[in-house]
Structure formats: C-alpha cells, structure tokens
Amino acid sequence: MRPRNRQSIAAAVAAMDADTKATVHVPTEHQEQVRLFSTIDRHIKQYPDLACIAAVPNGLRTGIRTAVKAKAEGLRKGYPDIVVDVAMYCPKAKEMFHGLRIEMKRVKGGRVDPDQKVWHERLRARGYCVEVCRGCDEAWKVICEYLGIEGATI
C-alpha cells in the first residue's frame, strides 16, 4: 500500500521509525522473583536465616483441576508472594515483627490489587511487616534490612 500524500508519507516513516527503535525490556514479576531466589540461594550458607524464606505460588498459571485443588488446600487469593518466617525486632520501626511478607511487583508497572491490600492490612494488624517491592533489587534490600544482613550483594 502506497501513501497518497505528504502527510501519509510522514506517518508511514514515523511508524517505521517506531518499529525499529529498541524497546526497553522490563523483567516480569516472575523473572524478578527468580533472580531474587537465586541471590538468596547464593548467600544461604553465610546467612542461615535466608533458609526461612519461601514463595507462595499464587500467580502460578495452572490447569483448572490444579487450581481447584490448590484452593481447596488453602491457597488464598491476594496473599503476599514471599514469606520470611523469622521474628525480628526492627529498630527503625521500634517494633517486634512475627515475620516479613513481600508483595513482589515489576520495576515498572504492576499494581497492588484490592485482595492484596486486604491481606497486607490483615497481616500488619497481626504483627507482620509487609512490604511491596518493585523488583529484585528492592526486595533484596528489604530482606537484608529486615534480617540485619550487611554487605551481601546481589
């Protein structure tokens, strides 16, 4: 299809330029979380409390049978993605926490759903520290601050 006039030509050139520009890749929440657990695994021998960190597979794409089974077993919509089952006193908050819960999001995009907000408030009211982290770097920083780990790099 040929452009009919100068405006059409300009629009066609702009469209071609837009197609050829490099797009910035923003890792998915899954990719960020995989990177985080890879970091945790690398440091687990040096910092044993890292062994008390686990993921909750709420975002896992499964077949209907598996989803029904998981729900029957207690998987709850909106529960945070990562659990750190270590009770700690947080000097910054001047508070004792039963554990840390992390809601993982992409560095850009991603929003906290209403179901997630309900869980966050419910857990905070019961003595848990709850943080929403945008990406692996932020989650690692939160975990290190919570556990008092200094100098551990990603």
C-alpha positions in Angstrom: 0.0 0.0 0.0 1.4 3.4 -1.1 1.0 6.6 0.9 -1.2 9.1 -1.0 0.2 12.4 0.2 3.0 14.0 2.2 1.2 13.5 5.5 0.7 9.9 4.7 4.3 9.5 3.8 5.4 11.2 7.1 3.1 9.0 9.1 4.4 5.9 7.4 8.1 7.0 8.1 7.2 7.7 11.7 5.6 4.3 12.0 8.7 2.6 10.6 11.0 4.6 12.9 8.8 3.5 15.9 9.1 -0.2 14.8 12.9 0.0 14.5 13.5 1.7 17.9 14.9 -0.6 20.5 12.3 -1.4 23.1 13.3 -1.5 26.7 12.8 -4.9 28.3 11.2 -4.7 31.7 11.6 -8.1 33.5 8.3 -9.8 34.5 7.4 -10.3 38.2 8.3 -14.0 37.7 11.8 -13.1 36.3 12.4 -10.7 39.2 11.4 -13.3 41.8 13.6 -16.0 40.1 16.6 -13.6 40.3 15.8 -12.9 44.0 15.7 -16.6 45.0 18.9 -17.2 43.0 20.5 -14.5 45.2 19.1 -16.0 48.3 20.4 -19.4 47.4 23.9 -18.0 46.8 24.0 -16.4 50.3 22.1 -19.1 52.3 25.2 -20.8 53.8 26.6 -17.5 55.1 23.2 -16.2 56.4 21.2 -19.2 57.7 18.0 -17.1 58.3 17.7 -16.9 54.5 16.7 -20.6 54.6 13.4 -19.4 56.2 12.3 -17.7 53.1 9.7 -19.3 50.7 7.4 -18.3 47.9 3.7 -18.6 47.7 2.6 -19.8 44.2 -0.5 -17.5 43.9 0.4 -16.3 40.4 1.2 -19.7 39.0 -0.7 -20.5 35.8 -2.2 -24.0 36.1 -5.0 -26.0 34.7 -8.4 -25.8 36.3 -8.0 -29.1 38.2 -4.8 -28.0 39.9 -6.2 -24.5 40.7 -9.3 -26.1 42.3 -7.0 -28.5 44.3 -4.7 -25.6 45.4 -7.7 -23.5 46.6 -9.1 -26.5 48.5 -5.7 -26.9 50.1 -5.7 -23.3 51.3 -4.1 -21.1 48.7 -5.7 -17.7 49.1 -6.1 -15.0 46.5 -4.0 -11.9 47.3 -1.7 -13.4 49.9 1.9 -12.0 49.6 4.3 -13.6 47.2 7.2 -14.1 49.6 7.3 -15.2 53.3 10.2 -14.6 55.6 9.4 -16.7 58.7 11.9 -15.0 61.1 10.7 -13.0 64.0 12.7 -9.8 64.4 12.9 -6.6 66.3 13.0 -3.7 63.8 14.9 -0.7 65.4 13.7 1.6 62.6 10.0 0.9 63.4 10.7 0.3 67.1 8.6 -2.8 66.8 8.8 -6.6 67.1 7.5 -8.4 64.0 6.4 -12.1 63.7 7.9 -12.2 60.2 8.2 -10.4 56.9 5.8 -10.6 53.9 6.8 -9.3 50.5 4.5 -8.5 47.6 6.6 -8.6 44.5 5.9 -6.3 41.6 7.7 -5.4 38.4 10.1 -2.5 38.4 7.7 -0.6 36.1 4.0 -1.3 36.1 2.2 -3.7 38.2 -0.3 -2.6 40.8 -1.4 -3.9 44.2 -4.9 -5.5 43.8 -7.7 -4.9 46.3 -7.4 -8.5 47.6 -3.7 -7.9 48.2 -4.3 -4.7 50.1 -6.8 -6.6 52.4 -4.2 -9.2 53.1 -1.5 -6.6 53.8 -3.6 -4.8 56.3 -4.7 -8.0 57.9 -1.1 -9.2 58.4 0.1 -5.8 59.6 -2.7 -5.8 62.2 -1.4 -9.1 63.4 2.3 -8.1 63.9 3.8 -8.8 60.5 6.0 -6.5 58.5 4.6 -6.2 55.0 6.4 -4.5 52.1 5.6 -4.1 48.4 8.8 -4.3 46.4 9.4 -3.3 42.9 11.9 -5.7 41.5 14.6 -8.0 42.9 17.0 -5.2 44.0 14.4 -3.6 46.2 13.2 -6.9 47.6 16.8 -8.0 48.4 17.4 -4.6 50.2 14.2 -5.1 52.3 15.2 -8.6 53.2 18.7 -7.6 54.2 17.5 -4.7 56.3 14.9 -6.9 58.0 17.4 -9.7 58.8 20.3 -7.3 59.7 22.4 -8.5 56.8 25.2 -6.1 55.8 27.3 -6.2 52.7 25.6 -9.1 50.8 25.4 -8.2 47.2 23.0 -9.4 44.5 
